[in-house]
Amino acid sequence: MPRSVASLDSISLSSDNSYDIEEEERIAEQEWNESMAQLQQLVSFILLPILGRWLGRKWSYWAYARYLRFGLGKSFFLGEQR
């Protein structure tokens, strides 16, 4: 009889252990998904606007310098005609 009780205890421990592993995996996956969502928000709300502002200013400086050089005629859009 004690042998059967010991085997039942080992079975219940192994099933508890597998449940704990599954629970830990679920929690780890949930934390990973939350981290990815936070990273996506960081990119969307902080990095993209800063990058867009920087590229917009670079383009506007380039366009203004081109306007001063060529004026707003055909050469502004097509380049210097030779």
N, C-alpha and C positions, 0 to 999 in steps of 0.2 A: 503494500500500500504506500509506503513512503516514497518508493521509487516513482509511482505514477503521479504523486503530488509534485515531486521535484520536476518531472517532465512537463507537467502542466504549468508550473512556475516559469520554466525556461521558455515555453511557448508564449506565455503571456508577456514575458519580458521582451522577447524578440518582436512581437507584434507592437508593443509599446515603442520599442526602439525604431521600428520602421515608420510608425505614425509620427514620431518626433522628427525623423529625417524628412518625411513628406511635409510636415508643418514648417520646418526650417527652410526647405526649398521654396515653399509657397511664400513665406515671409521675405526671403531673399529676392524672389522674382518681383514681389510687390514693391520692395525698396528700389530695385533696379528700374522698374517702370516709373516710379516717382522721381528718381534721379534723372531719367531721360526726359521726363516732362519739364523738370526744372531747367535742364540744359536747353531744351527747345525754347522755353520762355526767355531765357537769357539771350539767346541768339535773336529771337524775334523782337524783343522789346529794347535791347541795349545795343547789340553789335550791328544789326542791320541798319538802324537809323544813323548810327555814327558813320558806318561805311557809306551809306547813301549821301549823307551830308558832305563827306570828304570828296566823293566822286563828283557830286554836283558842283562843288566849288572848283575843283580842278577843271571840269568841263567849261564852266562859265569863264574862268580866267583864260582858257584856251580860245574860246569863242570870241571873247572881247578883244584879245590880242589879234586874232585873225580879222575881226571887223576893223580894227585900227589900221591894219596893214592893207587890206583889200577893199574895204568899204562893203556895202551890202548889195553887191551886184552879182553877176554870174560867177566871177572868180572866187567869191566867198564860198559858194557851194561846190564848185567844180575844181577849184584849185587854180594855180597860176597858169594861164594859157601862154604858150610859146609859139 
